[in-house]
């Protein structure tokens, strides 16, 4: 069923984190309904809005890293491509920042 996808460990962890966030946000919303607020984002947002924006940002960070990893290997004269775990940590940090301060 999932043969079309390259299910490496980082990919599985990334998607597992997304599923856990969606379940957690649903339970949090049921327990404590959200209110609109303004942070550094230019619009008033709810928790769900910030999660959506953060997930989009995380996806773009990971795609950019995958696209640039070959160039990074050349520029930094590395023997192998940088680990995908680097982009995972950066994207989850960006998501946490958007959820907290966005």
N, C-alpha and C positions, 0 to 999 in steps of 0.2 A: 504494500500500500504506500509506503513512504520511500520507495526505491529512487524516486526522482530527485530527492533531496540529499545533499551531502551531509549526513548527520554525524558531524564530528563532535567531540566533547564540548568545545566552546559554543557551538551552535545549539546543542541540546540544553546547555546551562542557560544561554540567553533566552531561549523560548520558554524554558521552565520558569525563569524569573518573571517573564511577562505574564504567564498564567497565574503565578502566585500573587503578583501585584493586582491583577484584575479581580481575583477572588478576595484578596484583602480589602481592596477598595469597595467592593460590593458589600462586604460585611460591615465595614466602617460607615458606609452611607446608610445602611439599615439601622445601625446603632445611633449614629449622630448625623442627621441631615446637614449638608454643607450650606455655607453662605458665600455670596459673592465677595471677593476682596481684590484689592490691587496690590501688586508687588512691583518688581522691575519690568514685568511684561507690560506692554502698552495698553492692555485691555483688562477689564475686571473679569476674573475667572473663578470657577469653582474647582474643587479638588479633581474632579473628572476632566475638566478642561486642561488643567496643568498636567495631569497624567498623559493625556492624549498628545499634548505639545511635547512633553518630555520623551515619550516613546518615539515620536517622529524624529526628534533630535537625535536620540540614541541610534535609530536606524541609519540616519544620514552619517553620523560619526563612524559607525561600523562600515558602511559602504565606502566612505572616503578613505578609511584606513586600508581596506582591502584593495582599493584602486591605487593607492599610493605606496603600498608596502614594497613593491618592486623598485620604485624610484628611491624610497628611503634606503633600501639595501645598497643601491648604487651610490647615493649621496654620502652615506655614512660609512661606506666601504665595509659593510657587514658580510660575513660569509654565508648567512642564511637570512631569509625574510624575517622581520620582527614577528613576535608571537601575537596571535589574534587576541590573547588575553589582555594585552595593553589597551586595545580599543574597547574591550568589554569593560574594563575598570574605568576608563575615561567616560564612556557613555553612561554607565551607572552613576558616576559622580555628577555628570551633567543632569541626569534625570533627578537625582536627589536635590540638587541645587534648585532646579525649576519647581519641584514639588514644595520645597521649603520656603524659598524666597520669591518665587514667581508669582 
